[in-house]
């Protein structure tokens, strides 16, 4: 829903990955009390399945790690159920119960930095 789409917009760091001058993927992160949360991760349909999302998130995670003292706070996401395997491949571990956010089922996930 639009009412949640732009929440926290001003306090986020934003990323845009382009390929050949075309917007291919985007993401943002923000600092929270108990860690950093990655949000609004999206890969344009024409670029899906080509490793673009992985490259984007590797850069986002590297930026978060640079912004914080090593390992002091968690890196988290709310993973949409259809994308859960993508997040697992990036070493995010689901925990807790499945929940609805904006009409889409999600899991809370935390980056396992030991891998």
Protein Blocks (a to p, Z undefined) as FASTA:
>chain_A
ZZlmmgoklmpccddddeehiafbdcdddddfkbccdehiacdfklgonlmmmmmmmmmm
mmmmmmpcehkaccdddddfklmmmmmmnopacedjdddeehiacddddddfkZZ
